[in-house]
Amino acid sequence: MLAICFREFRSMFKSIRSFIIIGAIFGVTVGSAKLVSNFQTQLGKLGVNDSPYAAGLLIIILLASPLFVSTLSHNVINEEVKTRTIRFIATKTSREKIILGKFLGILFFWFTCIFVASLLLIPFSKTFHYLELLQSVIFVTYFIGLCIALSTIISKPGITSFLSMALSIALTFLGLWSMISDNIYLKIYSYITPYYYFNQENEYLTLIVIIFPAIFLLFSLIIFRKKDL
């Protein structure tokens, strides 16, 4: 499982896209810090402290990471099934370890990107935002798990490319809308998105989000066991 994890991490991190993501997180965070500082009283609703840099970091993760994750990882399983490399991997380890290894590799990649971006913020914010780092990583696990589930269920990478990006945009839009809307259907819907838990005053409620990627992974494992490779 660890071998699959590091293989997935290396394949994602050795390309220019990792540096683009780090640069985007860092640049947008710094650029939005001044704007965010004008709304200090509203920062508590996002579960962050009164630092504009902490708020900027979490805001860029809430807005952009769903699309980033879906773009990079929509074909994490079905591409290997299509090229039949998954058959070779399956002879070396169990299918459960393949799914978990893929998940951990992608998660490690995102942790590294967010961690490096947080380090680059220290000269500006004069502190390291541990809580926002943890919350950001928890948030992206939701969409990592969702991408793995879609890639396991759907065999064609082209379809998952479109569907995962469409879902990431829809989930982001509806999730943010549900935070300010009184519509009963949106309120019910909000409970299955991470945005509801990041909109609560109790910042530790964000830990509940971990349940969703666990469900996605369990569903992926069940489907992958029955899948003809």
NORMO-V331946 format. One record per helix or strand. SS is the DSSP state (2 for helix, 1 for strand). FROM is the first residue (numbers start at 1). LEN is the number of residues. If there is no record, write none. Layout:
ss = [SS & SS]
from = [FROM & FROM]
len = [LEN & LEN]
//
This chain:
ss = [2 & 2 & 2 & 2 & 2 & 2 & 2 & 2 & 2 & 2 & 2]
from = [2 & 16 & 52 & 78 & 85 & 95 & 130 & 157 & 184 & 194 & 203]
len = [12 & 31 & 22 & 5 & 8 & 31 & 24 & 24 & 7 & 5 & 24]
//
